[in-house]
């Protein structure tokens, strides 16, 4: 068993040459919150191995289509010990990002550093956000939360415009495997009323021994404590209401209840993996507003731990509405 299981951030695809993808997600917001972008570096091997390339995908809060910059596979290199990857002159790690992209799609340069990152804890029998599912060798897609929230220093120059990110906030995660789920919901915000608080929710259709099940992972980081809700912890999805412009989710564990309501704005089109090939499409918004309530359950009443609104929330609802409607809840 590879020791990288306990290092979700590092590159996992050293022996994968067909039907495989791996991508890291950096969400960045400046201190004014007027500039919110996401940078997604990654690598893609098509099912037959004929198309193997590295890429950097750039998303802003106002663009309708994300910029997808393709690189030769030989432009990709990585550290075997920790999370450090290079794509051409670009560099990505948990502490630093250096971008140097100048082409017909985008002129994008600069350097950022990150301080006080807050990853999902890695334990011997639960190596990160996947819990014990991280040990299952045939999962369609694996997930990692590399930092719920951190501070940023540095600046970026995008198409001639300088943006100072010093004093801003960031979030990091990653995915790797063969394909994104047939349908999924993803919500993330670390711009809540309390600085440092952060929410991540993922609900997905998961292939399992010739069948499927709908699983979920949610983490709410608040006051230096991570409240965990997941299929593998015994928590239950107790409500799910999906309408054209609104999404409501409720997840309940033995001790806590997490209630989320999100506005669904127009999103940006991104590429997504299908059997390793980045030929799929999904829509992601960086400008959703999310109401978040966390309650501690008691014998006769509930106590409010947190209640507030998340700004600049990342939101993906991928798949057909009729498939989303089949997700089972357990009131």
N, C-alpha and C positions, 0 to 999 in steps of 0.2 A: 504493500500500500504506500502510495507516494506521500511524503511528508507535506506536500503542498496542500493537502486537504486542510491542514491547520493554518494555511496561509492563503486565505481566499483572494487577496489582492494580487498575488504574483501570477505570472503567465502559466497557464495550465496545459497549453496545447503543443508542447515540445514534440510529441510523438503523433500528432494529428496532421494528416495531409489531405484528407478527403472528408467532405460533409461535416465541417466544423467551423464554428465562429467563436470569437471572444471579443468583448468590447467593454471599455471602461467609460463611465459617465461622470463628467465634472459639471456641476451646476454652479454658476457664479452670479452674484448680484453685488453691485456697487453700493456704497453707503447711502446714496440718495434713493436707491431702489428704482431708479429710472432706467437702468441698464441691467437686464437679466438675460444671460446667455447660457447655453450648454455646449460643451465640447465633448465629442465621443470618438476617441481613437479606438481602432480595433483591427482585427485580422479576419479574413474570410477565405475558406477553402470550399469550392463547390463540391457537389456530391461525387462527380467523376474526377475531381482534382484538376480539371482543365483550367479553371479560373481560380487562381490563388493570388490574393493581393492584400495589402494593408490599406487602411483608409482612415480619414479623419472627417467626421461629420460635425457641422456647426449649425446650431439652432439659435435664433434670437426670438425675443418675445413678440416681435411684430411681423417677422417674415412669414410668408405663406408656404415656402418650400425650403427645407434645410439644404445647406451646401454640402455636397458629398465629394471629397477630394480623394482620388484613387492613387495608390502608390504601388510600385513594383514590390513583389514579395521580398526581394533582396534588400529593400530599404528598411525592413523591420528587423530589430534586434532587441534582446532583452537580457535581464539579469536572472540567473537561476536561483539566487538566494533571497532576493526581495523584489518588491514592486518597482521596477525601473524598466521602461520600454522606450525605444527610439523608433520613430518613423521618419526617415530622411533626417532633416535638421531639427525635427520636433522631438521634445523630451517630455515624458510624463512619469510622475511618481506620486506617492501620498503627500509629499512635502513641497513639490515644485512642478510647475508647468512652464515649458518654453515653446512658443509657437513661432514658426517662420514659414508662412504660406503666401506666395505671391503668384497668382495665375489669373486666368480670365474670369474665374468664378468669384474670387475674393482676395483681397490683400489684408493679411492678418498676421501681425507680429507682436511680440511682447513676452514678458516674463512675470510669473506670479509665484509667490510662496505662501504656504499654508501653515498656520499655527494651531495647536491644541485640537488636533483631530480627535473624533469620538467614534471609533468603530464599534460595530456590534461585537460583543465579547466572544472570544474564541475559547472554548473549553475542550477537555479531552474527549468527551462523549457528545459534544454539541459544538462542532467547529464553525461557529458563525450563525448567520441568519437561517441557514438551511436545517439546522438541528441535525438529527440523526440521518435525515435524507441525504446529507452530504456524503455519506458512506455508500449510497446506492450507486452502482457503476453505470446504470442504463438510463438515468434521468434525461429527459429531453432538453432541459435547460436548468442550469444552476445559477444561483444568485448570491451576491455578496454586498453587504452594506459596509463601506470602507470608512465613512465618516458621516454621522448624523448632522454635524454642524462644526464649522471651524472658521477662524478669521482669515482674512486675505490681505496680503501686501503686494503692491506692484501695479503695473498698468498694461493695457493692451491697446494697440492701434488697429482699428478695423476700418478698412476702406477710407483711409485718410483722417479718421476721427479718433482722437486720443480719449481713452476712458481710464480714469484712475480708480482702481478697485481697492485701494488701501482703506481699511475700515469696513469693508464689505463682508458678506457671509457666503460660505460655500457648503456644498454637499457632494459626496462621492459614493458611487456604487458600481457594480459590474455584473455582467451576465456572460455565461459561456455554455457551450453545448452544441446541439445540432440546429434547433429551430426555436423560435418563440412559440408560446402556446397558441392553439387554435383560436381561443379568445381569452382575454385577460383584462383586468382593471388594475391600474397603478396610480397611486396618489402620493405626493411628497410635498412637504413644506417645512422649512426651517425659518420662516418669517412670521412667527407667532408673537403674541403680546409679551411673552417672556423671552428675553434674549437667551439663546442656547437651547431652547425647547425645539423639538423636531419630531415630525410624524412621517412614517413610511408605511404604506399599505399595499399589498399585492394579492390579488385574487386571480387564480388561473385554473384553466382546464388542463389536467395533467395525465398523460398516458401512463397506464399501469397494468402490466401483465395482460396485454391484449384488450384492455378496457380503459376507462377514464374515470377520474374523480375530480371534483372541484376542491382545490386546496387553497389555503391562504396563509399569509404571514403579515403581521403588523407589529410595529414597534413605535412606542411613544417615549421619547427621551425628554425627561423633565426633572429639574432640580437634581441633576447628576445621577438620576436613576432611570433605568430602562424598563418600561412596562412591556412585557412580551405577550403577544397573542398569536397563536399559530395552530394549525391542524395538529402538529406533533406535540403540542402542550396540552391538548384536550379542550382548548377554547372552541366556541361555536360561533358560526355566522348566524346571528339571530334576526337580522333584517337586511334586505337589499331592495332598494327602490330606484329603478333606472328610468328616467324620462328623457325627453329630447334635450332639455337644457339644465337638468338637475340630476344629481346622484346622491343617494343617502345610503349609508352603510352602518350597521351596528354589529359589534363583536363582543362576546361576553365570555369571560373566564370564571373560574371559581371565585375569585376575589374582586374582579374589576369588570366594568362595562365601559366600552369605548364607542362613542357615537360621533359620526362624521357626516356632514352634509356639504356637498360641493356644487358650485356653479360650473356648467360645462360651456366654456367659450369656444370660439373657432380655433382650431389647432393648426400646427405646421406639419406638413407631410415629411416623414422620415423613412429611410430604408430600414428594413428589418430582415433577419435571417430566415431562410427556408432551406433546410438541409444544408446549412453552411453558407449558402449563396445569399448575398444581400439583395435579393430580388423582390422581397416582400415590401409592403407599404403599410404604415400606420400613421395615425395623427396624434400629435402631442402638443399640449398647450403649456406655456410657462406663466399663464396669467389667470389661473383659476383662483377663486376665493373659497376657502374651506373653513367651515365652522367645526370646532373640535371640542368635545366634552368628555371628560374622564371621571368616572364615579367609582368609589370604593363601596362594595356591597356589604350591608350589615344584616342583622337578623330581621329588623323591622323597617329599615330605611336605608337610603344610599347617601353617601357623603361626597360632595363635589371636591375633587382634587384639582381639576383644571377646567376652565371654560374660556374659550377665546376664538379668534379668527386668524387663520393663516393666509398670508398674502403671497402672491407670485408662486402659487402652487403648481407643481408639475402634475399633469393629469393625462393619462392615456386610457381610452376605452377601445379596445381592439377586438374585432370580430363582429358577427352579425347580432343585431338586437334580439332576434329570436333565440340565439344561443345564450346570450347573457341572461335572458329571461328564464332559462332552464336551471340556473344556479340555485341549488337547494338551500333553504334556510331552516334553522332548527330553533324555533321560538322557545 
